[in-house]
């Protein structure tokens, strides 16, 4: 890949909050002693009176956000995915999901690519947790442009939204001027007819690279970016299944409960076709450089190519 700009979507989150707050005085941001890491410190510098550090007390932070939402504010609750989705699950379910409050959850440092922080911080279960909450919208943007658009769309959406952002810098795939984002809609980044690769988050760029390599081997791979894990763009998924006949899903998440299972549930009812799921295979991560961990756990373009070639024999 030639010189491609790379930006971590957690940086995009911080920048998007600032732009959003300039036009919307009801936007407030809550953090749990991690503003430097979640990049909400960018917001804090611009709007110190609208940033609230709740300390290392994520469950309480969720409750504070719920209360603020009942007063007409639109809170963005921010922390690592492991801490806010994992530690705060009960409070998110009962204090935000059950009353269907207008709270947005900005979860950074999702997945294996947290790297050296190790298994205790590498949340590969957050899609599964958040998908299980009735009425929760779940978003995982692929790059800087989509991340910023997702934050804006989350604000405009009435109801709870979970947004997952990454620590690792990833290629910018979209042109900001022409990109249009809509919750619940995926996009075809590359057309193909032999197999459809449906990816989310940082795996989208890997899927694009894999498709280029597969083309050289005579395999036509369609690449679909799914930012909205819930509600899933079932129409796009079913169309790909009917036209390609084979599906590969790719996510930086457990193969249990995430994008792969959502796609399989959809297709089992509407268009049963063979599916291969690429993700974390029911195991914990461990400490190591992010790039090396992604390769080790099969979250790479190379592994997608291997799976597709075997699948398309």
N, C-alpha and C positions, 0 to 999 in steps of 0.2 A: 504494500500500500504506500503510495507516494505521500508527501507531506499532508497529513490530515490533522486538523485541529482536534485535540483531545481535552475534554473538560469533565470533571466529576459532577454527577448530577446533584450532589449535596451542595456544590457551589451554585448551581443553577437555582436551587431551592432558596438559598439566602438572597440571591439577586432578585428573584421573582417576588419575594415577599416585600422587598423595598418598593419595587415598581407598583405592586398592587396597593400598598398602603398609601401611596401618594394620592390616589384617586378615591380611596375608600377608608374613611375615618373609623369605620367599625372593625377594621382588621386589627387584631391583637395577637401577640406571639408569646407563648409560654415555653420555657425550657427547663431542663432538669440538670443544671450545673454542667452543661456540655455545649454552651453556645459557640465556643471556638471550633468544636468538631462538627456540629450540625450546621454551622455557618449562619446561625441566626444572630451571631454577633454583628453581622453586616446590618441587620435590621435594628439591632440595639443602638448602634452608633447613630443611625438616622432618626430613630423614634424611641428614645430611651424611656419616655413615659408610657409607651405601649408595649414594652417588653417586660415580662415577668419571669424572674428566675425562681423557680419553686424548690431549688435544691435537689438533693438526691432522694426524691420522693415522688416517683412517677405516678403512683396510684393517686396520691393527693392532687397532683397536677391535673390529672384527668377530671377529678371532681371539681377543681377550681374552674376548669374550662367549661364544664357542664353548667355551672352556675352562671358564668359570664354569658354563655349562649342564651340562657333564659332572659337575660337583660338586654338582648339585642345585638351583642357583639358577635363577631365571627372569629373564634379563636383557632389558631394554628398551634397544636400541641406538638412539641418537637423533642425527640431523643433518639437514641439508637433503636433500631428495630427490635433487638432482643429485649431492651428494657421497657419500651412503651407497649409493644404488641404482646410480649411475653409476660412481664411483670404486671402490666396494667390491664390484662385481658378482662378480668372480672369487672373492673370499673368501666372499661370501654363498653362492655356488653350491657351492664345494668344502668349506668349513668348517662351514656350517650346513645347506644343502640336502642335500648328498650323505649325511651321517650322520643327517639328519632330526633335528636338535637343537631343543630347546625354547627358541628365541630369538625375540624379538619385535622388529621393526624399526619404529621410529617415525620416519617421514620427513615433515618439515615443509617448508613453502615449495614445494609442488609446483605445476607449471603456470605459465601466462602471468601469473597474478595476483601473482607475486613482484614484478612491476612494474619499478621503477627499477633494480633489480639487473641487469637485462638478460639477454640470451640465455645467457650462461655459467652463470646460476643458474636459469633457467626450464626445469625438467625436464619435458618432455612425452613422455618415453620410458620412464618407470619402470614403468607397467603392463605394457608389452611385455616389458621385461627380467625383471620378477618373475614374470609369467605363464609364462615359458619355463622356470622352474626347477621340476622335478618335486616335487610335494608341498607347494609354497608356496601359502599362502592369501593372497589380496590383497584388502584392504578400503579403501574410500574413503568415509567418512561424509559425510552431507549437512549436518549441523548440530551444534550443541553437544550436544544430548541423545543423538543417535546416536553421536557421537564418543566420549563417555564410556562408553556401553554397549559400543561396539566394543572399547575398551581392556580392559574387564572380560572380554568374550567371548574376546579374544585370549589373556588370561592363562589362562582355563579350557580353551582349546583346546590339545591336546598336539601340538606340532610348530611349525615356523616360520611366522610370520605377518608380512606386510608391511602397515603401516597408513600411508595418506597423509593428511596434514593440511595445511590452507591457512594462508596469511599474512593473507588478507583476511577481514574480519568478514562473516559471512553470516547471513541471517535464520534464526531458530529456528522450525522447522516443526512440531516434535513436542512433545507434552505429556509431561513426565518421568514423571508418575504413571501414565500409561496405556500408555506405550511399551514394547514388547517386542521385543528384538533377538535374532536367531538367525543365525549364520554360514551363508551359502549360501541365505538366503531374502530375496527382495525384497518390496516392498509397493506396493500400489495406493494412491496418494494422492488420485486423482480418477478417477472412472469415465468412460468414453467409448466410442464405437463406430466413429467414422470413421477414426481414426488413433491409434496408441499411441506416446507419447513416452517413451522409456526413457532415464533420465538418472542420472548419478552425481555425487557431490561438490557443488560450488557450482552446477553446472548444474541441480540438482533444483529449487531455488527459481526459477530462470529458466523452467524447464519449467512449473511451476505457474502463473506469471504469464502465460506464453504461452497456456496452456489457457483461462484466463479471457478473454483477448482473442479467441481463436478462437471461443469460445462465442458471443460477440457477433456474430461473422460467420457463425454458423450451422454451425460445424464442431465436432463433438463429439470432444474429444481426451482419451484416457486417459493419465494420468501415472503412471509406474512409477519408484519409487526403487530403484536397484540399488546397494547398498553393497558387496556381495561381488562383485568382478569375477571372482574365481576362488575356489571353484567357482561358476559361474554358475547362477542359478535358472532352469534350462531349462524347467521345467514352466510357470512364470509367463510366460516369454517366448513359448513356443509357444502358450499359451492366448490371449495378446494378439494374436498373429499370426492365429490362426484366427478370432477374434471381430472384429478391426478390419480385417484385410486389408492394412494398411500400417503400417510401423514407421519411427520416427525415433529415432536414438540421439544422445545429447548428452554430451560429456565435455570436460574441460579437459586434453586429452591429444592426442597425434597421432592422426589417424584410422587410422594404421598400428599394429596390434598391441594396441589397447586394448579398451574396452567394445564399440565398433562392430564390430570384427572378431570378437569373441567371440560377439556376437549373430548376426552373419551366418553364422558357422561352424555355430552351433546350428540356425538356420533352414534353411540350405541342405540339411541332412540330414533335418530333421524336418518342416518346414512352409515351403517356399519362398514368400516374398511379397516385394514391392518394399520396399527399405530405403533410407533416406537417412541418411548419417552426418554429424553436425555435430561438428567438433573442429578441431584445428590441422592445416591441409592441407599436410603434408610440407614445412614451412618452419620456420626458426628464428624465435624471438621477437626483441624488441628492447626497449630501455629506454623506460619511459613510465609514467604513472599507471595503476594496475591497472584501474580502471573503464574508462578510455579504451582500453586494450589489449584488454580483453575484448570491447568493442564492435567494435573494428577487426578482430579475428580471428573475428567472427561468433559469439562465445560469449555470446549475449544473448537475452532473451525476444523482442525485436523480430525477430532473425534466424530464430529458431525459427518465429515466426508466418509470416514470408515463405516459408520452406521448406514449411511445412505447407499454406499456401494454394495454392502451385503444385502440390504433391503431390496435393492433394485436388480438383483441378479436375475 
